[in-house]
Amino acid sequence: MKSHAKVVVIGGGVVGCSVLYHLARHGWTDIVLLERSELTSGSTWHAAGGMHTINGDPNVAKLQKYTIELYREIEELSGQATGVHVTGGVLLAATEARMDWLRGVVAKGRYLGLDLEEISAREAPELMPLLDPSQFVGAVRNSEDGHLDPSGVTHAYAKAARKLGAEVERFTKVEDIVRREDGMWRVITDKGEVVAEHVVNAGGLWAREVGRMVGLELPVLAMEHMYLITEDMPEVAEWNTKTGSEIIHAVDFDGELYLRQERGGMLMGTYEKAAKPWSEFQTPWNFGHELLEPDIDRIAPSLEVGFRHFPAFQKTGIKQIINGPFTFAPDGNPLVGPVRGLPGFWVACGVMAGFSQGGGVGLALANWMIEGDPGFDIWAMDVARYGDWASMAYTNAKVRENYSRRFSIRFPNEELPAGRPLRTTPVYDLLAARGAQFGVTYGLEVPLWYAPDGVKDEFSWRRSSDFEHVGQEVRTVREAVGLTEISSFAKYRVTGEGAEFWLDRMLACKLPRPGRMTLAPMLKQDGKLIGDFTLANLGGEWLILGSGIAEQYHMRWFERHLPAEGLVRIEALGLGRVGLAMAGPKARAVLAKVTRADVSNEAFPFMAVARMDIGMAPCIVGRISYTGDLGYEIWMAPEYQRHVFQILREAGDEFGIGLFGSRALNALRLEKNYGSWAREYRPIYDPVEAGLDRFVAYSKPADFIGKAAAVEMRENGGRLRLRSFLVGALDADVIGDEPIWFRGEVRGWVTSGGYAHNAGKSVALGYVPKEIADEADGFEIEILGKRHAARLQAAPLFDANLERMRG
Ligand SMILES: Cc1cc2nc3c(=O)[nH]c(=O)nc-3n(C[C@H](O)[C@H](O)[C@H](O)COP(=O)(O)OP(=O)(O)OC[C@H]3O[C@@H](n4cnc5c(N)ncnc54)[C@H](O)[C@@H]3O)c2cc1C
C-alpha cells in the first residue's frame, strides 16, 4: 500500500468506486480506495439493482439520468459486464391525487429531457401484463427505467478507475483519521498509514463511524429493507415468449411497491409503513455479506395491496425474501460535498439509490475536488443543508418518516410532523395561540399562516383552505400594517480590522456607508451566484442577512476565504439573534409609537439601519422589507423578542395591525418580482440571468471573487433570463419546477410562484432563454397537466415606482 496519496477514498461500495472512477477520469490518478473487505461489502451487494430517472428535485433527476447513461461507458472501459437492462417502466396511480402528482412528474420531465408519457389505466397492461387495470386510475410510461447487476457495476467502476491509474486496496480497514498540523490527513489502517491531501468518506453503512473518526456526527441512519422473489410464473414465461422481452419495471405508488422481472419470476419490494431502523447507534464492524432476518408480518399490509393490484402473485410461491440495511439522510437525498471546518474532508454518503444516483454523486464530487465547484446545482444533495440541529434522534425520527413515506404523496401545502417541534423561538407559543400553522425551515418552526379556530390546511395541489385567510393577511399588510417573524433568516456578524477590506472582496456590491444597508450578491470564481444577502454597516460591525437554509453552506464558503492572520471574524448568529418584521402603510406610525428614535422618512429613509430601543429592548432596526412595502426588520437578542412582539401589537392595535405568515409574504414578494435563494437564485445562474446585475459594482476598485468573469458576462450574461409571468390559472397555481412553453415548445422552467392576493393574479417566476425573454405573448405554463396562457409581467404589479417603499 502506498504511504502518500492525493486522495484516499474510504469505502468500496458503488458510491466509493464511482468517486474513484470520476477522479481518475478527470485526471487525478494519485488516488487510492481503501475497502475493509471485498468490494460491495456494505449495502451494495444485496441491492435489488433497480434504476430510475425520476426524483422530486429536478437537479437530482438530471444526475440520475447521467448515472444511467454512464453504464455503457464504464462497461466498455473496464470490460466488466454491468448487467444493465433498460426495460422501461410504468408508474401507476390508484388515486386521482396521485395522478395529479404524476402529471407534475411528466411535466418536469419535459425540460429535463426524460421520455415520460401519460397513459390510461386500460393501456397499462399492454406494458405490464400482471396488473389489474381496475385497481388504477392512470399511469405514466418511462422509457429509461431498468435494472442491473450491483456487483458488476461496482467492479466495473473499480476496474475502469484502475485502468486509468487509480489503486484499490481491499481488506484494508480504516481505523482512525487524524489531521496533521500542515493540514494533511493521516489515514490509519490495520495495514499501515496513508498520508493524504483529501479524504472521502464513502463508508455507506459505516459512514457515521468514519465521520466520528474526525468528530462528525453525520445525519444518516440505516433502515431495514425487504424485497421478495417469487417462483417462476407462467404469466411471465408467456409474456416473454409472446413479446420477446422482459416484463418492465413497475412502481405502484399507492401500494408502496416496486416490481420487476427476476429470472422466470418477479421481484417485489416495499417501503412499508412500519419502518425499522437498523443499528441505530453504531454499525457493527463485523457485519458484511450477511442478510437480516425477514419479517413478513411487517410488509404484509403492502403485500396484500400488491397481490390485489397484481393478481398473478396470488397463485405463485415466494422463493426468497431478502432483508438488508441501507442508509438514508433525513430527507432521503445523499449527503455530498466538503465538510465545513474540515478542509480536505469530503463526504459521499447517505446514498439511498446508489444505482440511480452513484454516478452523479461521483461526478459532482470529483468536479468539486478538482475544479472547486460541483459543476451543477447539487443543493438538494449538499451535506451543508443540515446543521448541528440534525442530531441523531432527529435523524432517527425523520428517516423513519421518510422511509415510510417513500412512495407517499407530499402535497405542496403539507408539512411533515416527525422530529417537530425542535427549534422554536420565544414567540412560538404566542403565535401558536393566535392560530399560527407552522412549517419548518432549517429545523426551525416558522409561521406559515394564521387559521381561525377549526380551520386547518386541507392538503391539495389546488388552492385550499388557507386561501382566503392568506388573502386577508396580505390585505392587512397592503392596507394597514402586518407583523411577522423573521428569525429564520441567517444572520452573520463580521468584525475585525480587516472586515471592510474582506467584505469588499467577498461581495460583489458596493459596500454601504455606516448606517446604511444594501443588497449584496456574492459570486463564485466563474461569476455565478453563490449568495444573495442584505449587508448592513453598523459602524465597526457588519451584519449580513441571508437565507436561513443556507447558513452552513455560506459559512463553509466564508470560512474558506477568511484571511489566515485573524484580521476578520465571522460568526453565524443562529437563534442568538431573532427577528420580527413589520410592513404596510401604517408601519412607520406604529414604530414611532414604540421608540424614541426619529424614524421619520428624512431621518430614517429606505435602506437606513440603526440601533434603537423598541420599548425597553435594545434592537437593530433596518428600513427594508421583503414585502416591497414601507417596512422594517427588527433584530434583537431572544430574551427581548416577546417584549418587542407584545409592544408592537399593542401599539399597532389602533392601526389595525395583524399577523401574517410566510405564505402571505410569498404572495407579497411575488407582486414585486423579488426572487429568493435556492429558488430564483442558485449557483447555476449569473447575475445578469437572475436580474441581480444592478447590485453588482462592476467598476469598484476591489477585485471581488468572480469579478473578471462577471465583467465579461456583463453585456450578454449567460443563456437565460429570470422573468415574471401572469398565469391564466383558475384553481391551482404554480408550485415550482413546472415547464414554461413558448409557441408550442418547452423552453424554460418555473422557479416559484403562487397567488398574489393583493393584485388578484396568479404569478410565476422562472427562467427562459434570453432570445425569447422579452416576448410579451406566446408563453404557456403547465400546471397539473394543463397548459395555461402566461403573459410576461416586466414591471412589478405593486408599487412599480417605489413610492410606497421609499415614501
Ligand atoms: C434490500 C436492498 C435493496 C436495494 N435496492 C436498490 C435498488 O434497487 N436500486 C438502488 O439504486 N439501490 C438499492 N439499494 C440501495 C443501495 O444498495 C445503496 O444505495 C448503495 O449500496 C449505497 O452504496 P455505498 O457505496 O454508499 O455504501 P455501501 O454499499 O454500504 O458501501 C460502503 C463500503 O465502505 C466500506 N467501509 C466502511 N467503512 C470502512 C472503513 N473504515 N475502512 C474501509 N472500508 C470501509 C464497507 O466495507 C463497504 O463496502 C438497496 C438496498 C437494499 C438493502
The ligand as an ORCA input file, in Angstrom:
! r2SCAN-3c Opt
* xyz 0 1
  C     -32.516     -4.787      0.127
  C     -31.977     -3.590     -0.614
  C     -32.427     -3.317     -1.900
  C     -31.921     -2.198     -2.580
  N     -32.352     -1.951     -3.844
  C     -31.815     -0.926     -4.556
  C     -32.188     -0.698     -5.900
  O     -32.994     -1.426     -6.468
  N     -31.637      0.361     -6.552
  C     -30.746      1.200     -5.949
  O     -30.282      2.144     -6.586
  N     -30.383      0.996     -4.667
  C     -30.889     -0.038     -3.958
  N     -30.499     -0.243     -2.662
  C     -29.621      0.758     -2.030
  C     -28.185      0.580     -2.432
  O     -27.778     -0.676     -2.019
  C     -27.340      1.685     -1.802
  O     -27.789      2.920     -2.283
  C     -25.869      1.556     -2.142
  O     -25.412      0.273     -1.924
  C     -25.029      2.528     -1.317
  O     -23.689      2.295     -1.630
  P     -22.498      2.898     -0.767
  O     -21.274      2.707     -1.562
  O     -22.833      4.275     -0.347
  O     -22.477      2.079      0.583
  P     -22.074      0.586      0.950
  O     -22.520     -0.361     -0.080
  O     -22.539      0.357      2.345
  O     -20.518      0.592      0.879
  C     -19.674      1.100      1.870
  C     -18.370      0.345      1.821
  O     -17.449      1.002      2.663
  C     -16.668      0.042      3.321
  N     -16.155      0.665      4.547
  C     -16.890      1.277      5.514
  N     -16.088      1.722      6.483
  C     -14.829      1.400      6.134
  C     -13.575      1.575      6.750
  N     -13.485      2.188      7.946
  N     -12.487      1.139      6.115
  C     -12.579      0.538      4.910
  N     -13.749      0.329      4.292
  C     -14.869      0.748      4.896
  C     -17.643     -1.087      3.574
  O     -16.999     -2.311      3.809
  C     -18.491     -1.067      2.311
  O     -18.002     -1.941      1.331
  C     -30.974     -1.351     -1.961
  C     -30.530     -1.663     -0.687
  C     -31.015     -2.757     -0.014
  C     -30.506     -3.048      1.342
*
